[in-house]
Amino acid sequence: MECLLELNIAPPSLNKRVAEPLIDMDAEEEAIGMIVSVSPFLPYEEQIAKSGAVPLSEGVYKDRALVYCLVESVKPIMTKAGKRLAFLGVHDETFHAEGIVFAECYDRYYPLLKPGKALLLRIERDRRDEGKFIMDEAIALAKGE
């Protein structure tokens, strides 16, 4: 089959895109609401390594641990004594856990306890409820540190 028009247009060149995991991760989260192709902790891996933190899935079963996680949910409540505490849902790449943040600790760290926030948490095992924890301290993870 012959073309009746001679356009002499050069075929388009294809630009090969270099994968940039951090940019791709942000775009993926914006597009589908979650990160599935890489670890959400990729931007924080250096800080996590320096801290000696362990995955939530490992730390929640130790008496005391420093774990890395993403905040999933925060449910603050008021006690009968008029103090605020919160129930905290967190996760790492493969594991979800729930914990409690008592009043003094909640008052100190509540600005960090926001859904989607990457944190290091110093926790202790809740001896009354297997697989749950009590939060003692929260440290914000910073990208690229």
Beta strands, then each sheet from edge to edge (+ up, - down):
strand 1: 54-55
strand 2: 64-78
strand 3: 84-91
strand 4: 96-101
strand 5: 118-125
strand 6: 133-140
sheet 1: 1+ 2+ 3- 4+ 6+ 5-
end
